[in-house]
Amino acid sequence: MKRDQMLSVRISHGMRSSMSKLWIALVALMVATGAHADACHAKSSFNTIYDFGDHTGDPLSPTAVGVIAQGRDGNLWSTTLSGGTNNMGTAFKLTPGGKLTVVYNFTSTTGQPASGLTLGTNGNFYGASFNGGTGTACSGGCGTVFELTPSGKLTILWNFTGGNDGQSPYSGPIEGTDGNFYGTTYQGGTNTVGTIYQLTPSGKLTTIYQFDAIRGAFPIGPLVQATDGNLYGTTAGFGFNYGTIFKIVPSGDFPLTLLFSFDVFNGAYPYAGLVQGSDAKLYGTATGASLFGDVFDITAKGFTELHALNGSTDGAIANAGLVQATDGNFYGAAQQGGNGFGTFFRITPEGTFTVCEDFSATDGAEPLVTPIQHTNGILYGDTSLGGDINNTGVFYSLNLGLKPFASLLPTSGNVGTTVGILGQGFTGTTAVSFNGTAAAKFTVVSNTYMTAVVPTAATTGLVTVTGPSGTLKSNKNFRVTK
């Protein structure tokens, strides 16, 4: 697939015509709002907690990749491509209850972020703009990688030049276990079809792979570092013309390994990244070509299509990726289908598929961003269109009655490593343990963030925090490394 073809596919999936927007707005006026039960749990409730565009300077129309992060403050953080005081996009935070604050307004110099934000171990956020920056080889700039503090100070760590370092990153970087950041560019590089880079915290960039079309082209979704230490990701083009799944060693000392080439019969055009399940398998979504997209897993033994979307009741075009919730199931969103405005779905690791919610225009339309589970147990996400009046998207929540938990950053380390713990109700904490071994040193920083030092006799397993409100367990094992 050629670059201009890839872009046309993405635009057709990510935007509606003005007539479609008018139709959604009209439907929004006729459909009642409010929480309601859904098919995934009898006592669950779906709520629109914020309508983008209701206030001057609001973020507007969150789009892919748009990763949502939970900060140390317990708020949800992300970006939009448009809106804000300059209409060049924003970085914003939203309380779980729905109070929104714009933290940063992007400019033509910084570029527009499609990446969303990821939380670093230092408490700052990291993302990328697909244009802007000082690179002169690209019209409007070749893009940047940036660091954003919780107080709103933005620092550009790297300006892409459009040369061998790449250009136009859609997704932001992830922090590796070695403390460096890893990400991809959509275009540029030796073969003009994208790169994989390593970036030090101080801003030194090394290109560790140049995509060559055969092993993939035009990566959009973020990378994931699996428990084996390798980086895994997807490309939206080439291979067999429909995209690929790959792995690479973070050092770049070994060639990239092509794990799978999509062939349209097993899905096509994976826009989102992968997620590693508790069973160590990698799970993901594909948007589809002539078909309607699917959900899959991949292991060393091969690729398995878990469910093919039917284009109607199931939904169609799964731009968003998956999140594994604490009930062991995966949750995701399809851009279209259902009532015509997209669906929110659940799928078990074995492939049992259930639509939890049909978006109805008023409560959102065309979700493009991977959902997140907050440590309060509730699932959150956003949509690119829909809303009560403005048709510029919503932020929504889905409460399935799942219990609060603790989240770890990082999720592996040696004895003596200081581990950040996200959650709630930490004030008055009396004990922290690593797989049953008590931590002698822990510090409560706030009610939503604390740290603990991995004790000498710790073994791999769950981290438990005990306090006045009860016990919180981590949603992932902490791996004690030698």
Disulfide bonds with the S-S distance in Angstrom:
Cys40-Cys356 1.81
Cys138-Cys142 1.97
